[in-house]
Amino acid sequence: MGTNYYFTPKKFELNRVKKLHEDYSSKMDKLLNDYIKSYNKLCNEMSKETNDLFDNEELPGYKDWYNYMHLAEIEYPELHICKISMGWKPLFQATKFYNSVQELKDFYYKNKDRIIIKDEYGEEQGIDELFEFIDIKYKDKKSQSHTDAYKDQQGYEWVSNNFS
């Protein structure tokens, strides 16, 4: 028997993402129609035009909107972190956002005002508390390694396939 841990969005954030998307989509449509003759041309030139759009006074807080929209890319309602099972080393699941513990922690700290860590029973957990437990399990010489896992630079075990 094991326990799965997940990144989950704070409850109010997904509604905020939807509202911000609607608000800024209409503002962007207006700006695009006013300043750019062809939407296709915008797509091709987006990399050089992006900074000009971000600095536009009609879009205050646009950078914050982008940060919130980044979360919308995540396959919610949850993003799997790891599984901790009796007798085994904790096993992490690689995602498009992280495939090492350092990247996972960076992802968490970048998004910590929008996400929380919960186990499969709905109990919230802090990242430091979670890693204290994980590190105890890794130091336990009785904990078995997973034969189908790869190790990151810090020696934590990872898989890229889905599991629960």
Backbone torsions as a table, in degrees:
resi	resn	phi	psi	omega
1	MET	NA	139.5	-178.5
2	GLY	-138.4	171.8	177.8
3	THR	-122.4	130.2	176.8
4	ASN	-95.0	145.9	177.6
5	TYR	-122.1	144.1	-174.2
6	TYR	-137.6	151.5	162.8
7	PHE	-85.9	129.2	175.8
8	THR	-129.1	149.2	-179.5
9	PRO	-73.2	146.8	171.1
10	LYS	-63.5	143.0	-168.5
11	LYS	-53.4	-41.4	-175.4
12	PHE	-77.2	-14.6	-170.8
13	GLU	-70.8	-40.0	-178.2
14	LEU	-64.7	-38.1	176.0
15	ASN	-65.5	-36.8	177.7
16	ARG	-64.7	-40.4	178.4
17	VAL	-60.2	-46.4	-179.5
18	LYS	-61.4	-45.5	-179.7
19	LYS	-65.0	-45.7	178.6
20	LEU	-61.7	-40.0	178.5
21	HIS	-60.5	-45.9	178.9
22	GLU	-63.1	-47.3	-178.4
23	ASP	-61.7	-50.4	-175.5
24	TYR	-76.5	-26.1	175.2
25	SER	-62.3	-44.8	-179.6
26	SER	-68.7	-37.5	177.0
27	LYS	-65.5	-41.4	178.9
28	MET	-65.3	-41.3	178.3
29	ASP	-58.3	-43.6	179.0
30	LYS	-62.8	-48.0	179.9
31	LEU	-62.3	-41.6	-179.6
32	LEU	-64.1	-40.9	179.5
33	ASN	-68.2	-34.5	-179.4
34	ASP	-76.2	-39.9	-169.5
35	TYR	-106.5	-16.0	-175.8
36	ILE	-129.8	126.1	-176.0
37	LYS	-72.1	-34.0	-175.0
38	SER	-128.5	126.3	178.1
39	TYR	-62.9	-37.4	178.3
40	ASN	-62.5	-38.5	177.9
41	LYS	-63.5	-39.1	177.3
42	LEU	-59.6	-44.6	-179.5
43	CYS	-58.9	-41.7	-179.7
44	ASN	-71.4	-30.8	-176.9
45	GLU	-102.2	6.8	-171.5
46	MET	-54.9	-40.1	-176.1
47	SER	-60.4	-38.5	179.7
48	LYS	-86.5	-22.5	-178.8
49	GLU	-87.2	-18.7	-173.4
50	THR	-55.8	-45.9	-178.2
51	ASN	-62.2	-38.0	177.9
52	ASP	-62.6	-40.6	179.4
53	LEU	-66.9	-40.3	-179.2
54	PHE	-64.3	-33.5	-176.9
55	ASP	-84.4	-5.0	-177.4
56	ASN	-65.8	133.2	-177.4
57	GLU	-65.1	-20.1	-180.0
58	GLU	-75.7	-9.4	-178.3
59	LEU	-123.4	58.1	177.3
60	PRO	-63.7	141.0	178.9
61	GLY	77.3	12.9	-178.0
62	TYR	-61.2	-38.9	179.6
63	LYS	-60.8	-39.3	177.3
64	ASP	-63.1	-39.6	177.6
65	TRP	-59.5	-43.9	-179.5
66	TYR	-60.7	-42.6	179.1
67	ASN	-60.7	-39.6	178.2
68	TYR	-70.6	-36.1	179.5
69	MET	-67.9	-28.0	176.2
70	HIS	-54.2	-38.8	178.8
71	LEU	-67.5	-28.6	-179.4
72	ALA	-65.8	-21.2	178.1
73	GLU	-72.8	-23.3	-177.6
74	ILE	-69.5	139.9	-179.9
75	GLU	-77.6	85.0	-179.5
76	TYR	-84.1	161.4	28.7
77	PRO	-84.9	-5.4	179.9
78	GLU	-150.7	153.6	178.5
79	LEU	-122.0	114.8	-173.3
80	HIS	-65.1	136.0	176.7
81	ILE	-101.6	-62.4	-175.8
82	CYS	-161.8	170.2	173.3
83	LYS	-124.7	133.3	178.3
84	ILE	-117.2	116.0	-177.9
85	SER	-120.1	148.4	178.2
86	MET	-58.8	129.9	176.7
87	GLY	84.1	-2.6	-178.2
88	TRP	-124.9	154.2	172.1
89	LYS	-71.0	145.0	176.3
90	PRO	-55.5	140.8	-177.3
91	LEU	-117.5	121.2	-178.5
92	PHE	-92.5	152.2	176.9
93	GLN	-109.9	121.6	178.6
94	ALA	-71.2	144.1	176.2
95	THR	-132.8	179.6	176.5
96	LYS	-71.3	-9.6	-179.0
97	PHE	-99.1	-22.9	-179.6
98	TYR	-161.8	146.2	173.1
99	ASN	-143.4	22.9	171.3
100	SER	-149.8	161.7	-179.4
101	VAL	-63.5	-38.0	179.3
102	GLN	-62.0	-44.7	177.9
103	GLU	-64.8	-38.4	178.5
104	LEU	-62.4	-45.9	179.4
105	LYS	-65.8	-40.2	176.7
106	ASP	-60.7	-43.1	177.4
107	PHE	-59.9	-45.6	-179.7
108	TYR	-61.2	-50.9	-176.4
109	TYR	-65.4	-32.1	176.7
110	LYS	-67.4	-31.5	-173.3
111	ASN	-115.6	12.7	-170.9
112	LYS	-64.4	-19.0	176.0
113	ASP	-81.9	-4.9	-177.9
114	ARG	-121.7	-14.5	-177.7
115	ILE	-130.7	159.5	174.2
116	ILE	-132.7	166.8	176.9
117	ILE	-106.1	128.4	177.0
118	LYS	-132.0	150.5	171.5
119	ASP	-89.0	176.3	-175.4
120	GLU	-66.1	-11.0	178.5
121	TYR	-97.7	3.4	176.9
122	GLY	89.4	5.6	179.7
123	GLU	-81.7	127.8	179.1
124	GLU	-78.1	146.3	-176.8
125	GLN	-141.4	140.4	173.8
126	GLY	-80.2	153.9	-177.6
127	ILE	-65.6	-37.8	178.8
128	ASP	-64.9	-43.2	178.3
129	GLU	-62.1	-43.4	179.1
130	LEU	-61.1	-45.8	-177.3
131	PHE	-74.4	-23.8	171.8
132	GLU	-61.8	-45.8	179.2
133	PHE	-65.9	-44.5	179.6
134	ILE	-59.5	-45.6	-177.8
135	ASP	-65.9	-34.9	175.3
136	ILE	-61.2	-44.5	179.9
137	LYS	-64.6	-37.0	179.4
138	TYR	-70.7	-32.0	179.8
139	LYS	-78.6	-19.2	179.7
140	ASP	-69.3	114.3	-176.7
141	LYS	-67.3	-15.4	178.4
142	LYS	-82.0	-17.5	-180.0
143	SER	-70.3	129.0	-178.4
144	GLN	-85.4	148.6	174.6
145	SER	-84.5	157.8	176.8
146	HIS	-92.1	125.3	-175.6
147	THR	-71.2	-24.2	-177.9
148	ASP	-95.9	11.7	-176.1
149	ALA	-102.4	156.1	169.8
150	TYR	-108.4	159.7	-178.5
151	LYS	-108.7	139.4	174.4
152	ASP	-81.3	-177.5	-176.0
153	GLN	-61.5	-25.6	-179.8
154	GLN	-90.8	-1.5	177.6
155	GLY	91.9	5.9	177.1
156	TYR	-78.4	145.7	-175.7
157	GLU	-92.6	137.5	-174.3
158	TRP	-134.7	151.0	168.2
159	VAL	-129.9	152.6	178.7
160	SER	-101.7	-8.2	178.1
161	ASN	-85.0	163.2	178.1
162	ASN	-79.0	141.5	172.7
163	PHE	-154.5	167.2	178.8
164	SER	-137.2	NA	NA
